[in-house]
Amino acid sequence: MNQFEKEIRERFSEAIEERGCFLVDVNVDNDNNITIIIEAMDRCVDLDDCIALDKSFHEIWNQDENDYSLTMTSAGLDLPFMDIRQYIKAKSSMVEVMLKGGKKFIAELSDVNESGVCLKYKVKEAIEGKKKKVEVEHADTFSFDEINIVRPYVTFDKY
């Protein structure tokens, strides 16, 4: 994290929280392109949130004095969770998980705490006395150190 990213986190978090949102990530590249990712705990981030926070940001850092471009966005469905509050918000929903060993699966995020998550998922396993593999439900706890990526899992039902 560079110094400007740290300064943004320190000086801009209050404005984000006043909107009922929280800061997920800040990225400032070498050309001063700033991307701020926000999320709301009990609702979806909407365009009004992004517009209001864009205005607040420009009030803190004058664009005429500091040459930068700003992108204010919500955490997308394709982005992995980066903040524990995203895990908390996603509790009881389906998530796509990739563990550090490469194992990938879809699970229900059933619980979360400071050290990790509990996931419920089904796996086909060979059972003694059965010819075909049988789907077995698991509820396992994984520490954040074991997890590479967790992101929302979205399905589109056919009509």
C-alpha positions as CSV (number, residue, x, y, z in Angstrom):
1,M,0.0,0.0,0.0
2,N,1.5,3.3,-1.0
3,Q,1.3,6.5,1.1
4,F,-1.6,8.0,-1.0
5,E,-3.7,4.8,-0.6
6,K,-3.0,5.0,3.2
7,E,-4.1,8.6,3.3
8,I,-7.3,7.9,1.4
9,R,-8.2,5.1,3.8
10,E,-7.5,7.4,6.8
11,R,-9.2,10.6,5.5
12,F,-12.0,9.2,3.4
13,S,-13.4,6.3,5.5
14,E,-15.6,8.6,7.6
15,A,-17.4,9.9,4.5
16,I,-18.0,6.4,3.3
17,E,-19.4,5.3,6.6
18,E,-21.7,8.3,6.7
19,R,-23.3,6.9,3.6
20,G,-23.9,3.6,5.3
21,C,-21.1,1.9,3.4
22,F,-17.6,0.6,4.1
23,L,-14.4,0.7,2.2
24,V,-13.4,-2.6,0.6
25,D,-10.3,-1.6,-1.3
26,V,-8.3,1.4,-2.6
27,N,-5.9,1.2,-5.5
28,V,-3.7,4.0,-6.9
29,D,-1.6,3.2,-9.9
30,N,1.5,4.9,-11.2
31,D,-0.5,7.3,-13.3
32,N,-2.6,8.4,-10.3
33,N,-5.7,6.5,-11.5
34,I,-7.6,5.9,-8.2
35,T,-10.1,3.1,-7.8
36,I,-12.2,3.0,-4.7
37,I,-14.3,-0.1,-4.0
38,I,-17.2,0.3,-1.5
39,E,-19.9,-2.0,-0.1
40,A,-23.0,-1.5,2.0
41,M,-23.7,-3.8,4.9
42,D,-27.5,-4.0,4.7
43,R,-28.3,-3.1,1.2
44,C,-26.8,-2.7,-2.3
45,V,-24.6,0.2,-3.2
46,D,-26.5,2.4,-5.6
47,L,-25.5,5.2,-8.0
48,D,-26.5,7.9,-5.5
49,D,-23.8,6.5,-3.1
50,C,-21.2,6.6,-5.8
51,I,-22.1,10.1,-6.9
52,A,-22.2,11.4,-3.3
53,L,-18.9,9.8,-2.4
54,D,-17.3,11.0,-5.6
55,K,-18.3,14.6,-4.6
56,S,-17.0,14.1,-1.1
57,F,-13.7,12.8,-2.4
58,H,-13.3,15.9,-4.7
59,E,-13.9,18.1,-1.7
60,I,-11.1,16.5,0.2
61,W,-8.6,16.3,-2.7
62,N,-9.0,19.1,-5.3
63,Q,-8.5,17.6,-8.7
64,D,-7.0,20.9,-10.0
65,E,-4.2,20.7,-7.4
66,N,-3.7,16.9,-7.5
67,D,-3.8,15.4,-11.0
68,Y,-5.8,12.2,-10.7
69,S,-8.7,10.3,-12.2
70,L,-11.2,8.6,-9.8
71,T,-13.4,5.5,-10.2
72,M,-15.9,5.0,-7.4
73,T,-17.5,1.6,-7.6
74,S,-19.2,-1.1,-5.7
75,A,-17.7,-4.6,-5.2
76,G,-18.7,-6.6,-8.2
77,L,-20.0,-10.1,-8.3
78,D,-16.8,-11.2,-10.0
79,L,-14.4,-9.8,-7.3
80,P,-13.2,-11.9,-4.4
81,F,-14.1,-10.8,-0.9
82,M,-11.4,-8.6,0.5
83,D,-13.0,-7.5,3.8
84,I,-14.5,-9.6,6.6
85,R,-17.7,-7.5,6.4
86,Q,-18.3,-8.9,2.9
87,Y,-18.2,-12.4,4.4
88,I,-20.6,-11.3,7.1
89,K,-23.0,-9.8,4.5
90,A,-22.8,-13.0,2.4
91,K,-23.7,-15.3,5.3
92,S,-26.3,-17.9,4.4
93,S,-25.7,-17.3,0.6
94,M,-23.9,-19.4,-1.9
95,V,-20.2,-18.6,-2.7
96,E,-17.5,-19.9,-5.0
97,V,-14.5,-21.0,-3.0
98,M,-10.9,-21.7,-4.1
99,L,-8.6,-23.0,-1.5
100,K,-4.8,-22.4,-1.6
101,G,-4.2,-26.1,-2.6
102,G,-6.3,-25.5,-5.7
103,K,-9.5,-27.2,-4.6
104,K,-12.5,-25.3,-6.0
105,F,-16.2,-25.8,-5.0
106,I,-19.5,-24.1,-4.5
107,A,-20.8,-23.8,-0.9
108,E,-23.2,-22.1,1.5
109,L,-21.3,-19.6,3.7
110,S,-22.9,-20.7,7.0
111,D,-20.8,-18.8,9.5
112,V,-17.9,-16.4,9.7
113,N,-15.6,-15.1,12.4
114,E,-12.2,-13.3,12.7
115,S,-10.3,-16.5,12.0
116,G,-12.2,-18.1,9.2
117,V,-15.5,-19.4,7.7
118,C,-17.7,-22.4,8.0
119,L,-18.9,-23.7,4.6
120,K,-21.6,-26.3,3.8
121,Y,-21.1,-28.1,0.5
122,K,-21.8,-31.4,-1.2
123,V,-19.3,-33.8,-2.8
124,K,-19.8,-37.0,-4.6
125,E,-17.9,-39.7,-2.7
126,A,-17.4,-43.5,-3.0
127,I,-19.4,-45.3,-0.3
128,E,-18.6,-48.8,0.6
129,G,-21.3,-51.2,-0.7
130,K,-22.5,-48.7,-3.3
131,K,-21.6,-48.9,-7.0
132,K,-22.1,-45.2,-7.8
133,K,-20.7,-42.3,-5.9
134,V,-23.1,-40.7,-3.5
135,E,-23.5,-37.0,-2.8
136,V,-22.4,-36.4,0.8
137,E,-22.9,-33.1,2.6
138,H,-20.0,-31.5,4.5
139,A,-19.8,-28.6,6.9
140,D,-16.2,-27.7,7.3
141,T,-14.4,-24.7,8.9
142,F,-11.5,-23.1,6.9
143,S,-9.2,-20.5,8.2
144,F,-8.6,-17.4,6.1
145,D,-5.0,-18.7,5.7
146,E,-6.3,-21.8,3.8
147,I,-8.5,-19.8,1.5
148,N,-7.3,-18.3,-1.8
149,I,-10.6,-16.8,-3.1
150,V,-14.2,-16.5,-2.0
151,R,-16.7,-14.6,-4.2
152,P,-20.4,-14.6,-4.6
153,Y,-21.9,-17.5,-6.6
154,V,-24.6,-16.4,-9.0
155,T,-26.9,-18.7,-10.9
156,F,-29.4,-17.8,-13.5
157,D,-32.6,-19.8,-13.4
158,K,-34.1,-20.8,-16.8
159,Y,-37.7,-19.7,-17.4
